[in-house]
């Protein structure tokens, strides 16, 4: 049975969400600042509470099944969005974006992500409606993506080259200043209007958003085929991402096993899609075009349990490992002070470790001062 919601609820939900995003954007433009931990925490709690209230409304108007689909889809997209933050951190670091203006960069990234994901959702819904075997393709793609996420390596190098190519193309074709001028895209140098390095940052963020959209949309279509749920889950997952960036801050490098949890979720959803494709099979060269009745149908609630458990295990394991490393580092620092060698800097080591484990080495080069 397809999702049936009152038209006023669908339109009203999208209008309210759009107004909230617009208000968030205006707040950044009117008052650019570095959010405090308390402010970031309150905003994240607000957006999470808003998502849970929406899930409750879905339960009332559509029933528990669709409410469960929304929560499972939202959590999946939220975990992938957190994964996205790792790359954002590297981009901000490589381009030395002033922390005061990182909010604008993040908001632009969120808007680009919404536009790209909206386009992919429309295309994905149309393909699913007219070509059910696409579930085989989506499923296989997610399993491959899960493997790449868990064991990053050579495949990602091509993505890095593509991103670097775009950045280098911009540098060759347009004049770019050596320094930032606030959050402006254009500035005046020696009486001539030229772009600031912010244009390259936006380009790198946009390419990153595109790559993540390609991974995330098939994943949520493995949980629900309702375009409304897919789109709203993506909006809620991206709302509050800016504040989460400042809330987590340097803690991101402590979530070293997060990508394993995400990989497990992607692999699980990929297998779920393949089983669903087998259950509704129409391809003549598979089981003579007949449905494969023994193929299991994985319920929404089982999917939700797997998603929550995977993220919980990955997070807890990361924090335990981080605490153990912290103790070891303190012991090593004390030993090095005792023998007169002095402690060694660890910030670059931590950043390199995150990049290596995530399979996302710095995707851009710092601005050329010359």
Helices and strands as residue ranges (DSSP letters): H 7-30, H 37-62, H 64-95, G 99-101, H 102-130, H 134-150, H 154-173, E 186-189, E 192-195, H 198-221, H 227-238, H 241-248, G 249-254, H 258-279, G 287-289, H 300-338, H 347-358
